[in-house]
Amino acid sequence: MRYRLELKLKPAEGALLRVLGMIERRGFPPHAVHATHDGDGYWALALVIDSTRAPETLRQQLLKIYDVEELSFSAVQELTRDRRHQDRAA
């Protein structure tokens, strides 16, 4: 299953690396990563991760990192290849 995580990180040196490292070390391989730096210095980080496990454990671990200000996650629906072709034909 795929999940979308959205995080807001404090403007601290190494914050992005700490968060991405924890996600990977905990066995939630990232499928997509998008990061932007806002005007206040905070990082807005959006990830899509693949996992057979529920991301609740990862959420609890990420919230322990000092740099994480906000965190939300949601399940991502995946369209199958056949479904995408049907949508295009319609």
C-alpha positions, 0 to 999 in steps of 0.5 A: 500500500502507498501512503502520502506523508506531509511534514513541516520541519524546523529550519535546523541544519540536518533536519531534512537528512534526519527525517529522510534517514529515519524513514528509510532505516525504518523500512518505509522506502520512499517512492516519491519525495518533494521538498520546498523551503518556505519564506520563514525557513521551514521545510515543507516535505511531501513523500509517498512511501510504500509499505505493507505495514500501517504507517502509525509506527513511523508517525510516532517515531517521526514525531519524536524528532525535534525538527518535526513541527507538523505531520499528517499521512493518508492512504494513496489510491493506486490506479491499475494499468487497466483502469487508466487505459479504460479512463483514457478510452472513455 
